[in-house]
Amino acid sequence: MTGAIEFPALGPRVDEVTAVLVPADRASRRAVTSGVTAVLWDPTTDRALPDRMIRNQSGGLVLLNRPLGQDYTFRIDPTAAGYAGPFPVTFRPVEASRRRIVWLASRSDSSIDPGTTTVRGVVTRSAAGASASGIEVVAVPRRGDGAAPAAGDPEFVGITDARGGFAVALRLEPADDGDLADPVETTITLNRGANPRRDLVVQLRYGREHVFADPLVLDGANEPPFTDGS
């Protein structure tokens, strides 16, 4: 018996977008389209899963062909773009919301645009030899009308390096009267969500680089001189 074997025609493969992660710089609000990678992560075994993330034309990191409505943990590595990391992000994509902005935290050596409001300093601990590496430094400015920040307002984050150094780039909301000379009261929190932690209130000026002249002792109460480059 002879004859050709016929196979059923197959249509093109259609991939379904499950989640889109958009890395972004909080101060400039610009998407960071290169130098950031992401892998799907198993938090139970602390290892990467085989799913391959792809990058779309806008620079977003895309997970394909997974069910919606489930929690997914991603390991974000923005170090090649000059930001602090790696760090985990957990996200539950649903039909109406598959996109998640991932705000990146600055490092002490991060490239920060000239004219950006910046806070720099060094964190130490009182115990000899105690590490101050990997500590979260969060700056939350008051609103343009002088009101205290509310839930959902921008938080600007930096992570200390091996020596405890940090740099936080901020975007200050202009005052309602348009006077950019007025300082903006800003709360800086060291080691948020952990123990010990510290809160400091400082006055920031638009477009200035602000520097703590002496180290901030995480488990202390010192208030080193604070300069704004004026």
N, C-alpha and C positions, 0 to 999 in steps of 0.2 A: 504494500500500500504506500503510495507516494502522495506528496502534496505539501504545501507550505503550512506551517503552524501559525495560526493567527492569535495574537495577544490583544486583549481589550485595550482600547485607547485610554491613556491616563491623562487627566487634566493637569495643569501646572499646580505645583504645591502652593498652598496658601498658608502663610504664617500669621498667627494672631498675636498682637501685642498684648502682653500681660502687664508690664510696668515700664515706665520711663523715668529714669533718674536724671535730674538736671543739676549738675554741680554749678554753684554760683558764688561769687564774691559778695559778701554782705554789704561792705562799704560802698562799692561802686554799683552793686545790683546787676553786674554783668555776668552772663553765663561764662563759665570756664570750659572751653571747648576742646582743650588738649591737655595732656599731662595728667589726666585723671583716669584711673581704671576702677572697675568694679567686678566682683565675682559674687555669685550666689553662695551663701555660706550656711553651713549647718551648725547652729550654736550648741547643739548637744554634743557633737563629736569635735567641734572646733576645727573644722576643715572645710575646704572648698567643695562644692558640688559640681558635677560635670557640665551643667548647663552653660552654654557660651553666651556671654553678653555681646551685643553688637552696638555700634555707634551710628546714630542716624545723621542726616545731613545737617542738623542743627547742633550737633555735638552732644545730644542726650545719649545716655547709656540705657539700652533697651533689653528687657527680658522677654523672650517669646515662648508661646505655646505651653504656658502653665495655667492652671485653673485660677479664676478670679475669686476674691473673697477669702483668701488665705493670707496669713502672715508670712512674709518673706524677709529674711535677713540678708543684707548685702555687706560685703567688706569693701569699703571705699578707700582707695589709696591715691591721695592727691599730691604725694611728695614730689613727684617729677614736675608738678606745676608750681612748686614753692609754697605749699600749704602743709599744715600739720596733719599727721595721720600715720598709719592707717586707722580707721575707726569703723564701727558697725552702724548700720541704719536698718531699722525694721519698719516695714511698710506693708499695709494691707490694701492692694489695689482692688477696686470694684468697677463695675461697668461705667459709672458716671465719673470716676476719678482714678485714672491710671498713672497720673503724672505727679512726681514728688520733687520739689526743689530741695537740694542738699546744700545747705550753707556751709562754706568751708572756713576753717579757723586758721588765722595767720600764725606764722612762726616768727622768732626774733630776727631771722634772716630773710623774711619774705620781702619780695619786691613790692613796694607801696608807692603809688603814684605821687609825685610832688603836689603839694597843696592839700593832701588828705589829712584830716584830723587824726592824730595818732597818739597812742599812749605806749610808752616803753618803760621797762624796769627789770628788776631782778628779784626773784622770790628766794628766800632761804628759810631754813628751819633752825631752831635754837640748839638742837642736839648736834654735837660735833659729828660730821660725816653723814648726816641725814640727807637723803636725796630730795631735791625740790623739782625733779624732772617730771614732765607730763601732767602738770597741774593746770587746770582750766582757769582762765582769767576772763571774767565776763564784765563788760561795760554796758550799762543801761542808762542812757540820757533821759532827762525830762523832755516833755513835749514842747512844741513851739509856743504854746500858750502858757507855759510854765507849770502845767499840771503834771502830777506824778505819772510815771509810765503805767500803762494798763496791760492786762494779759493780752498777748498777741503782738505787742509792740516789738520793734527790732531789738535783738540782743546781739552784741558784737563780741566775738570770742577769739581768744588767743590761747595757745598752749605753750607752757614753758619748755625750754630745751634742756640739754643735759646739765647745763650750769645754772638753770633756773631763770634764764633770760626770757623775756616775752615782748611781743609787739602786738598791739590791738589797733586795727584801723576802724574808724567810725564814720558814720554819716549822721551829722547833727541836723535836726529839723530846724529850719530857720524860724526865728522869733516872729510872732504875729505882727510886730511893728517893723519888721524888716531890718532891724539893727543887728548886723553881724558882729559888732564889737562887744555885745553883751555876752558874758560867759554863760555856759550851760551847765547846770548842776548834774553831775553824773555819778551814779553809784558803781563802784568797781568791787566785784566779789571774787575772792580768791578761793579756789577749791570748792566751787558750788556743789551741793549735794553730798559732800563728804565731811569728814572730821579730821583735823580742825579746819575751820573756814573763817574768813575775815571779810568784812564789808568796810569799804572806805568811801567817803563822799568827797569828790574833787570838783573843781571848776574847770571846764574845758572851753577853749576858744576855737572858733572856726578856722580850719586850715592850718593849725599849728601842730608842731611836734612837741608833745608833753613828756617829760622825763622825770621819773623818781630818781633823785640824785644819790640816794643810798638804798641798799636792799630792803625789801619789805619782809619782815619776819612773819611767816605764816602763823605760827603759834604764839605770836607776841602781840604787842599793841603799839609799836613804834610808828611814828608818822613822819617819815623822811621828807625833806624839802621837795616841793613839786614845782618844776619850772615849765614854762610853755614856749620857750624859744624866743621870747620877746626881747 
